[in-house]
Amino acid sequence: SPPPLGTMNETDPLESASSALIQIPLCALAALYSALMVAFLGYAFARKPRLREQWRYVLFSVLSLSQGVYFVARLVQVCLSFFQKAATCLDCAALFMIQRTATMAEMTALTAMSVDRYLAICWPLRYGAIFTSLKIWHLMAGFCFCSAITPSSIFIVRVCFLAKRGLLWRTIPCSKNAFNQLGVSGTVSVSLESVQFGLYVLIIFASYFLVLKEGVSSRSVSLENARARRTILLHMVHLGFYLLPVPTYLIASSLHRNKVISTAAFSNTINVSFYSFTLAQIICPVIYSLRSDQLRPIL
């Protein structure tokens, strides 16, 4: 049988009280900032009648919107931990699904923007044919599917596992550590997410090198080609900040288990990686806007 509620001690540094005191206002401000960015991009969207420009603003908006949803969901989780409030396993699984969907939507938006630049440079005629009102809806449907398929699959697997053991309505601290103690393995979720993340990374890198190849083969690199490569390169930097907490956590936890670093050093390392991730999420939309000829005057 699963351990009683009181024995589920939090071991994640991001769940500690000292970290929560910083995360709560940070996540709240980041969510508010994301909402303002979505409103700004919505205003820019209304000013641009051309579908191809509207599609780019949709991707920009999804980027900021997904960040806002993630920070709100993270804020709820941190508040539950800080105020020592329990939630049902179903509620926690749904909260984690929302976080995963938001992060996957951001990754999908980054990938779509990179592919958009590749098509605009390497296939300009086909690129123009894509943007009809009907095909835009097809693109949006495909975008939603790619963003939701992995998180919803993980959610269904977890709900079936918890329901089979009669734990669906059990109240627990809403943390990954509590799920692990209930026997909910994270191996399946990590594997599914890794496959999709890896695919997105390959697509972004392939887009960059195909655009580079097009410029080299034409023997005269156009301004549009150079600009597209800089844009995709910025997506790569964003991707690096986005994935930074994962290797940081794996390396730091391994060193901590082998007693190479102290618990305090382990906690500080994990906290710093999360804060740098949050800062990157805030800065990147502004950089995108400042680089856009259409958005810069509005901003």
N, C-alpha and C positions, 0 to 999 in steps of 0.2 A: 504494500500500500504506500501511497505517497507520504512524505514526511509532513508533520503538522506545520501550520503556517508560521509559528514562532521560530522554527529552526532554519528558515530560509534566509540566511544572512546574505546581504549584498556584498559581493566581492569586486564588482566593476567600479573602477575609480570614478567613472562618469556618474555613478549613482550615489556617491558620497554626499554628505550634507554640505561640506565646504564647496564642492564643485557645483552643487545645485544652486547655492546662493549666487553664483556667477552665471550659471546657465539660464536661470529663470528670466532675469532682465535681458540677457543677451538674445535668447530665443524670441522673447516678446518684441524687442526692437527689430530683430531681423525679419520677423513676420510682418510687422508694420511697414518696414521698408519695402518688402516684396509687394505688399498691397499697393503702395504708392507707385512702384515701377509698373505694375499691371495697369493701373489707371492711366499712367503716362503713355504707355504703349497702346492702350485702347483709344486714347485721344489721337495718337499718330495714325492708328489704323483707320479711323474715320476720315482722315484727311487725304488718304491715298486710295483712289478708286481702282487702280490697276491690281489685278488678282495676284500677280507674282510678288508685288510689294506687300500686299496684304498677307500673303502666305508667310513671308519673312517675319512680319510683325506678329503673326500668330505664333510662330516658333519662339520669338523673343518673349512673348507673353507667357507661353507655356513654361519657359525656362524660369521666369520669375514666379509664376503661380505655383509651380511644383516646389520651388524653394520655400515659399510661404506656407504651403500645406505641410511640408516636412517639419518646419520649425514650430508650427502650431501643434502637430502631433507629438513632437519631441517635448514641447513645453508641458503638454498634458501628462506625459510619462514622468517627467522630472518632478512635477508638482505632486503626483501621486506618491512618488518615492519620498520626497522631502516631507510631506505631511503625513507619511506612513498610512496611506489609504490603500486598502485592498480593492481588487476588481475581479470579476469572474474571468475564468480562462478564455471564454468566448470574447469578452470585451478586449482583453489583452491581445488576443490573436488578431482581432479586427484593427486595433491600434497599430500593431506591427505591420499589418498589411497596408494600411494607409501610408505609413512611412516608406515602405518598400515601393509602393506604387509611385509615390512622389519622386523618390530617387531614380526609379527606372524611367519615369517620364522626362526627367532632366537629362539623363543619358541619351534617351531617344531623341530629344530635341537637339542635343549637341551633334549627334550622328546625322540627323536630318539636315542640319545646317551645313555640315561638311559635304554631304552628298549634293545639296543644292548648289554649292559653289562648283563642285566637279561638273555637274550637268550644264551649268551656265557657261563654263569655259570650254569644255570638251565637246558638248553636244548642244550648241546654241539653238539650232532649229527645233530639235526635239524638246528642248527646254521650254520654248515658247508654246509648243503644242500641248504641253502638260496642263497649262493653267487655263482650263475652262471651268465653269462653275460646277459641272458634274464631277470632273476629275478631282477637284479640290475636296469635295466630300469624300471621295474614295481615299484620298491621301489622309484625311482626318480620321476616317474609320481605321485605316491601317496603322496610323500613329497610336490611336487608343488601344488597339489590339496588342501592339508590341509593348506598350507601357504596362498593360494590365495582365498579360498572360502568365508571366512568372509569379508575381505576387499573389494573384488569385489562385494559382495552382498550389503554392505553398500554404495558403490559407485553408484550402479545401483538405489538403493532406493533414494539416494540424487539427482541424475540426473533427475529421473522421477518427483520428487517433485518440483525441480527448473524449469524444462521444463513446467510443468503444470501451474505454476504461472508466466511464462514468464520471469524468472530471470536467465536463463542459461548463457546469455552473459552480464549480468550486472557486472560492475566493482566494487569491494569491497576490503577493506583491507583483506589480506589473513590470517585470524585468526579464531579460533573457536568462539570467541566472536561475530565477524561479522556474522558468519553463524547463531548463536543463535538469533541475532536480525532480521534476515530475516525469522525466523520461522522454520528453519531447526533444528528439535529436535535431541538432541544427545542421547535420551533414547534408541532408537532402536540399535544404534551402540554400546553403552555401554553394553546393554543386550547381544547382539550377541558375543561381545568380551569376556564378563565375562563368558559365557557358555564355550567357547573354552579354555580360560585360566584356568578355574576351572577343566576342563577335563584333561588338560595337567598336572596340579599340582597333581591331583589324580594318574595319570599314573606314574609320577616320584616317588611319595611317595610309591606307590604300588610296583614299581620295587625294591626300596631299601629294603622294608620289605620282599619281596619274596626271594631276594638274602640272606638276613639275616636268613630267615627261612630255606633255603637250607643249610646254614652253620651250624645252630643249629641241624638240623635233622641228618646231617652226623657225628655229635659228634667230628669232628676235622675240624676246620676252615682252609681251604687251603689258601695259599698266594694269589691265584687268586681271591678267594671269598672276602678276606679282601681288596684287591686292588680295586675290583669292587665296594664294598660298599663305600670306600673312594672317588672313582670317582663320584658315584651318589650323595654322600653327598656334593661334590664340586658343582655339578649341582644345588643342593638345595640352597646353599649359593648364587650362581649366580642368581638363581630365586628370592631369597629374595632381592638382590640389584636391580634386574630388576623391581620388583613390588613395591619397597619402595616409589617412588613418588606418587603412587595412594592413599594409606591411609594417607600419609603426607599431600597431597593437601586437601583431604576431611576433615581431622581433623583441619588443619590450617584455611581453609575457614569457617568452622563452628564456630571456636573461633573468627574469624575476624567479622563474621556477628553478633555475640552476643557481640561484643566489649570487648572481654576478652583480646585480643592482639591488638596492634596498626597495622596500615597499613604497617609501616616500618618492624615490626617484621614478619608480614605475608609474605611480599615480600622476606625478607632474608631467611625465612624458606623454601619457595618454591625454591628459587635459590640454596640453599645448597643441597636440595634433588636432584635437577637436576645434580649438579656438582658431587655428590657422585655416582649417576647413571652412569654418563659419565666415571668417574674414574674406576668404576667396569667393564665397557665394555672394557676398555683399558687393565686392568690388567689380567682379566680372561683368554684370549687366551694365554698369556705368561705362566700362571700357568699350563694350560692344556699341553702346549708344553714341559715344564720342567718336568712334571710328566710322559711323554711318553718315553719309552725306545728307540723308534725309532726316535723320533723328537729331543730328548735332544742332541745327538752328532751333528746333523745338525745345531741346534740353537747355 
